[in-house]
Amino acid sequence: MTLPARQGSGAAFLCTSVHLPRAARTDYTSFMNPRFILATGLAALLGACATAPRESTPAPVIAAPEPVTVVEAYLSAELPTEELDSLAAWPTEDGRTLLIASGKSSHRLVVFDADTGEQLRTIGQEGQGPGEFKRPNGVAVQGDYLFVVERDNHRVQVLSLPDFKVVGMFGEKELRSPYGIWLTETEPGEFEAYVTDSFMYGKKFDVVPPFNELDQRVRRYRVSFDHDGGMRAQYAGSFGDTREESALRMVESIAGDPANDRMLIADEDRRHLSTLREYSFSGRYTGRTLPQDAFGAEAEGVALWTCPDGSGYWIAVDQLAPLTIFHLFDRVTLQPRGSFHGATTARTDGVALHAAASAGFPGGALFAVHDDKSIAAFDLRDVARSLNLKQGCTE
């Protein structure tokens, strides 16, 4: 997330700004010292829906090993004018996999062949009409539908796949500066969409709102599709902790695990603490975060890698330079399971995990944005071997 080139005006048009511009960013090489890779225990706090979590003693510290190198399977050709941000993968009927990226500065989507990194086409242009975009950010795929969050149009646009035709849009009345999105299917053809809304105040849009307004950091929508392809969306409220020590200050990435009633939400505000906070699907903050010392820079993209036996790993992006570090945490316990970096990949924003086999990646792949201008792909078999993970996850 970078400071926007321009901002809207008025309360309904506030746009968040949480990263420094590229030229002003700090070189985080020093944070790659092992003391920043040490994973502390989880803060297990007791609480109920109506009761704020209480303080508790941290769990025992588990030292994570130094990050290992996993060489990228490919790096796509650079697209320096796009300002690539978020990624989503979609398998086609003919056996290919499309990788869809949001281009914030170009106000469009860029479509790649996920197996090779070849750019296939672009979708859309700057504007406010259907099929047009204004600062697209988060993207997500559910079934044959693509959901695109537009920060400066204050909405989520839904497109059908593979034709990229507009099905509908929602959120215009509630969203102020939306960034990330994650969806889960609750019934056949029915979904719940969770959209992070990182509106900020001040002339430079760098002032976190008062704590009593931070219960609007995540907005929930119920979305359904009929047999004719029509879409309906209903706003179902918002949530976010409002306590000073645990409020969601600046948010973008979000991902969920229905099997464990868990959502992880990235808070990127390093002025306080950049970490991933755990919420239940009811919108209650559980009091748990990923280990505080796991992130040397901003906690960015997050994805869940599920294994056939029900186990799995959370993959969390540490937006470092000169090399992004990818931290892995146990799906159930959230304990660290190792970290890796590529040979080149840096300053990563969004990631997409595609665990299904494809022609280029029989064991699945992790796709990551490199420095806002290209796509890096990691073979999950290489990740599993390098970190001594369960081989069954890639079979």
C-alpha positions in Angstrom: 0.0 0.0 0.0 1.5 3.3 -1.0 0.6 6.9 -0.5 -2.0 7.7 -3.2 -1.3 10.1 -6.0 -4.4 11.9 -5.1 -7.2 11.7 -2.6 -11.0 12.3 -2.7 -12.6 15.0 -0.7 -15.3 14.9 2.0 -16.0 12.2 4.6 -17.5 9.8 2.0 -14.4 10.1 -0.2 -11.6 9.6 2.3 -8.8 7.4 0.9 -6.2 5.8 3.1 -2.5 6.3 2.9 -0.4 4.0 4.8 2.9 3.4 3.0 5.6 5.8 2.3 6.2 6.6 -1.4 8.7 4.3 -3.0 11.5 6.9 -3.0 11.0 7.5 0.7 10.9 3.9 1.8 13.5 2.6 4.2 15.9 -0.1 3.2 15.0 -2.8 5.6 18.1 -4.9 5.1 19.0 -4.5 8.7 15.8 -6.1 9.7 16.9 -9.4 8.2 19.1 -9.9 11.3 17.9 -13.1 12.9 16.7 -11.2 16.0 13.9 -9.9 13.8 13.1 -13.4 12.6 12.7 -14.7 16.2 9.1 -15.7 16.6 7.7 -15.1 20.0 4.8 -17.0 21.5 1.2 -16.2 20.8 -0.6 -13.9 23.2 -3.6 -16.1 24.3 -6.2 -13.9 25.7 -9.5 -15.0 27.1 -12.7 -13.2 26.2 -16.3 -13.4 25.0 -18.2 -11.6 22.4 -19.4 -9.0 24.9 -16.2 -8.9 26.9 -12.9 -7.3 25.8 -9.9 -9.8 25.9 -8.0 -9.8 29.1 -4.2 -9.6 29.4 -2.4 -12.9 29.7 1.1 -14.4 29.9 2.6 -14.9 26.4 3.1 -18.5 25.3 6.7 -19.9 25.4 9.0 -18.5 22.8 9.8 -20.7 19.9 12.9 -19.6 17.9 12.4 -19.8 14.2 15.3 -20.7 12.0 17.0 -18.2 9.8 15.2 -17.8 6.4 16.3 -20.2 3.6 16.5 -19.3 0.0 13.9 -20.7 -2.5 14.8 -19.6 -6.0 11.9 -18.3 -8.0 10.5 -20.6 -10.7 10.1 -17.5 -12.8 10.0 -13.7 -12.8 7.7 -12.2 -15.3 8.7 -9.3 -17.6 8.7 -6.0 -15.8 5.7 -3.6 -16.1 7.0 -0.5 -14.4 3.9 1.7 -15.1 1.3 -0.6 -13.7 2.1 -0.5 -10.0 0.9 -4.1 -9.5 -0.6 -4.9 -6.1 -2.9 -7.9 -5.5 -3.2 -11.3 -7.2 -5.9 -14.0 -7.8 -5.7 -17.3 -9.7 -8.4 -18.9 -11.7 -8.2 -22.4 -13.4 -9.7 -22.5 -16.9 -11.7 -25.4 -18.4 -8.9 -26.2 -20.8 -6.4 -26.8 -18.0 -4.6 -23.5 -17.9 -4.4 -21.2 -14.9 -4.9 -17.4 -15.3 -3.3 -15.1 -12.8 -5.1 -11.8 -12.5 -3.2 -8.7 -11.0 -4.5 -5.3 -10.1 -2.7 -2.3 -11.6 -3.2 0.6 -9.3 -1.5 3.3 -11.4 -2.9 2.1 -14.7 -6.4 1.6 -13.3 -6.8 -1.8 -14.9 -6.3 -5.5 -14.5 -3.4 -7.4 -16.0 -3.9 -11.1 -16.9 -1.0 -13.5 -17.0 -0.5 -17.2 -17.8 0.2 -18.5 -14.3 2.4 -21.4 -15.6 4.8 -19.2 -17.5 4.4 -15.6 -16.4 3.5 -14.5 -19.9 1.2 -11.4 -20.1 -2.0 -12.3 -21.9 -4.1 -9.2 -21.9 -5.3 -6.2 -19.9 -8.9 -5.5 -18.7 -10.5 -2.1 -18.2 -9.4 1.5 -18.1 -9.7 4.5 -15.8 -13.3 5.6 -15.1 -16.4 5.2 -13.0 -18.6 3.1 -15.3 -19.1 -0.6 -15.4 -15.9 -2.3 -16.4 -13.8 0.8 -15.6 -11.6 1.1 -12.6 -10.2 3.7 -10.3 -7.2 2.6 -8.2 -8.1 -1.1 -8.2 -6.5 -2.9 -5.3 -7.7 -6.2 -3.7 -8.8 -9.0 -6.1 -10.4 -12.4 -5.2 -11.9 -15.3 -7.2 -14.8 -17.4 -6.0 -16.1 -19.9 -8.5 -16.3 -18.2 -11.9 -16.6 -14.7 -10.5 -13.8 -12.1 -10.0 -14.2 -9.5 -7.2 -12.3 -6.3 -7.7 -12.0 -3.7 -4.9 -11.7 -0.1 -6.1 -10.2 2.3 -3.6 -11.1 5.5 -5.4 -14.5 4.4 -6.7 -15.4 3.2 -3.2 -16.9 -0.1 -4.4 -16.4 -3.7 -5.3 -17.0 -4.7 -8.9 -17.9 -8.3 -9.8 -16.9 -9.7 -13.2 -17.7 -13.1 -14.7 -14.9 -15.4 -15.9 -13.5 -16.0 -18.4 -15.2 -13.2 -20.3 -14.6 -10.5 -17.7 -18.1 -9.1 -18.2 -19.5 -7.0 -15.4 -22.2 -8.8 -13.3 -22.7 -6.1 -10.7 -21.2 -4.0 -8.0 -21.7 -3.2 -4.3 -20.4 -1.2 -1.4 -20.8 2.3 -2.8 -22.9 3.5 0.2 -20.6 2.2 2.9 -17.0 1.9 1.6 -14.8 4.9 2.1 -11.3 3.7 1.2 -11.5 -0.1 0.6 -8.4 -2.2 0.0 -8.5 -5.9 0.6 -11.1 -8.6 0.2 -11.7 -12.2 1.1 -14.7 -14.4 0.4 -16.2 -17.7 1.7 -19.1 -19.7 0.2 -21.8 -20.2 2.8 -24.3 -22.0 0.6 -24.2 -23.0 -3.1 -24.2 -19.7 -5.0 -24.1 -17.6 -1.7 -21.0 -15.9 -0.3 -19.9 -13.7 2.5 -17.4 -11.0 1.4 -15.1 -9.3 3.9 -13.7 -6.0 2.7 -11.1 -4.0 4.7 -11.8 -0.2 4.8 -8.7 1.8 5.7 -10.1 5.4 5.6 -7.7 7.9 7.2 -7.8 11.6 8.3 -5.5 14.6 8.0 -4.3 16.6 5.0 -2.0 13.8 4.0 -4.4 11.1 4.9 -1.9 9.7 7.4 -3.9 10.2 10.7 -5.6 7.1 12.1 -9.2 7.8 13.0 -10.4 7.9 16.6 -10.5 4.5 18.2 -14.3 4.5 18.4 -14.5 4.7 14.6 -12.2 1.7 14.1 -15.1 -0.8 14.4 -15.6 0.0 10.7 -12.2 -1.5 9.6 -13.8 -4.6 8.1 -17.2 -4.6 6.3 -19.2 -7.7 5.7 -21.5 -8.3 2.7 -23.8 -11.2 1.8 -23.6 -11.8 -2.0 -25.7 -14.3 -4.0 -26.1 -15.2 -7.7 -29.2 -16.5 -9.3 -29.4 -19.1 -12.1 -29.5 -16.3 -14.7 -26.3 -14.8 -13.5 -27.9 -11.9 -11.6 -26.2 -10.7 -8.5 -27.6 -9.5 -5.2 -25.5 -7.9 -2.3 -26.6 -7.0 1.2 -24.6 -5.0 3.7 -24.2 -7.0 6.9 -22.4 -4.6 9.2 -18.8 -3.9 10.2 -16.4 -4.9 12.9 -13.0 -4.1 14.4 -11.5 -3.9 17.9 -11.4 -0.4 19.3 -9.0 -0.8 22.2 -5.9 1.3 22.0 -3.5 -1.7 22.3 -5.3 -3.9 19.8 -7.3 -1.7 17.4 -6.9 -2.3 13.6 -5.2 0.9 12.6 -4.2 0.5 9.0 -5.6 -2.5 7.2 -5.3 -4.1 3.8 -4.8 -7.9 3.5 -7.3 -10.3 5.0 -7.8 -14.1 4.7 -9.9 -16.7 6.4 -10.1 -20.3 7.5 -13.7 -21.4 8.1 -12.6 -24.8 9.4 -10.9 -23.1 12.4 -13.3 -20.1 12.7 -10.3 -17.8 12.0 -9.6 -14.7 10.0 -6.2 -13.1 9.9 -6.1 -9.4 9.3 -2.9 -7.5 8.5 -2.4 -4.3 10.5 0.4 -2.4 8.6 0.9 0.5 11.0 4.6 0.2 12.1 4.2 3.3 14.2 2.4 1.0 16.6 2.8 -2.6 15.7 2.6 -4.3 12.3 1.3 -7.8 12.7 -1.6 -10.2 11.9 -4.5 -10.2 14.2 -6.9 -13.1 14.6 -10.7 -12.6 14.4 -13.5 -15.1 14.5 -16.1 -15.1 11.8 -18.5 -13.4 14.1 -16.2 -10.4 14.0 -14.8 -10.8 17.5 -11.1 -10.1 18.1 -9.7 -13.2 19.9 -6.8 -11.5 21.5 -4.3 -13.5 19.5 -1.7 -12.1 17.1 1.1 -13.7 15.2 4.4 -13.4 17.1 5.4 -9.7 17.4 9.0 -10.2 16.3 8.1 -12.2 13.2 7.8 -9.0 11.0 10.8 -6.8 10.3 8.8 -4.5 8.0 5.1 -4.3 7.2 2.8 -7.4 7.5 1.4 -7.5 4.0 -0.2 -10.3 1.9 -1.5 -13.4 3.7 -2.7 -16.7 2.2 -3.7 -20.1 3.6 -2.1 -23.3 2.2 -4.4 -26.2 3.0 -3.3 -29.8 3.0 -5.4 -32.9 2.1 -5.3 -34.1 5.7 -6.7 -30.9 7.1 -3.4 -29.5 8.2 -1.7 -26.6 6.5 0.2 -23.4 6.7 -0.5 -19.7 6.8 2.0 -17.8 4.5 2.5 -14.1 5.6 4.5 -11.5 3.7 7.2 -9.4 5.4 7.6 -6.5 3.0 11.4 -6.2 3.3 14.1 -5.0 0.9 16.3 -6.1 -0.7 14.4 -9.4 -0.3 10.9 -10.1 0.8 10.6 -12.7 3.6 7.7 -15.2 3.6 6.9 -16.5 7.0 5.0 -19.8 7.5 2.8 -20.5 10.5 1.0 -23.7 11.5 -2.6 -23.6 10.3 -4.0 -24.7 13.7 -1.6 -23.4 16.3 -0.1 -20.4 14.5 3.3 -21.5 15.7 6.2 -20.6 13.2 7.1 -23.3 10.7 10.0 -21.5 9.0 10.7 -18.6 6.6 12.1 -18.2 3.2 13.0 -15.6 0.6 13.6 -15.7 -3.1 16.7 -14.8 -5.0 15.2 -11.5 -6.3 11.7 -10.9 -5.0 11.4 -7.7 -3.0 8.8 -5.3 -1.5 6.0 -7.7 -2.0 2.4 -6.5 -1.6 -0.1 -9.2 -2.7 0.2 -13.0 -3.0 -1.9 -15.7 -4.3 -1.6 -19.4 -3.4 -2.8 -21.9 -6.0 -2.4 -25.4 -4.4 -4.0 -27.3 -7.2 -1.8 -29.0 -9.8 -1.2 -27.3 -13.1 1.0 -28.0 -16.1 3.8 -25.8 -14.8 3.4 -26.5 -11.1 2.3 -30.1 -10.4 2.5 -29.4 -6.7 1.0 -26.0 -6.8 2.5 -22.5 -6.6 2.8 -19.3 -4.6 2.6 -16.2 -6.7 3.9 -12.9 -5.4 4.3 -9.3 -6.6 7.9 -8.2 -7.0 8.6 -4.5 -6.4 5.3 -3.4 -7.9 6.4 -4.3 -11.4 6.5 -8.1 -12.0 5.3 -11.4 -10.8 7.4 -14.0 -9.0 6.4 -17.7 -8.9 7.5 -20.2 -6.3 7.0 -23.9 -6.7 5.4 -25.3 -3.6 7.4 -28.5 -3.9 10.6 -26.4 -3.5 9.1 -24.6 -0.5 8.1 -27.8 1.2 11.5 -29.4 0.6 13.5 -26.4 1.8 11.5 -26.0 5.0 11.0 -29.7 5.7 7.2 -29.5 5.5 4.8 -32.3 4.9 5.3 -33.6 1.4 1.7 -34.7 1.3 0.7 -31.0 0.9 2.1 -31.0 -2.6 0.8 -34.4 -3.8 
